Amino acid sequence: MNNSIRDNCEIVWGNCLNLIKDKLSQKDFNLWFQPIKPVSIKSNTITLEVPSAYFHEHLEENYINLLGFALKNYEALLSS
């Protein structure tokens, strides 16, 4: 992946993290969101890397709505 795509991916994910951080305790944010790494971005899809299958399952079971909220709000900011 070239640097501009990687930079854009990191910018998008960083802005999403800022929205997510406001909705969680510092402990939960550090535990469940700090380890996530942005991998790629294409059109309206961002691919994220998580440390393990357990981690992935936990995020889906507990934070999928929060992730959707952050991504949709960031997308709305870009569109305005």
Secondary structure, DSSP 8 states (H G I E B T S, - for coil): --HHHHHHHHHHHHHHHHHHHTTS-HHHHHHHTTT-EEEEEETTEEEEE-S-HHHHHHHHHHHHHHHHHHHHHHHHHHH-
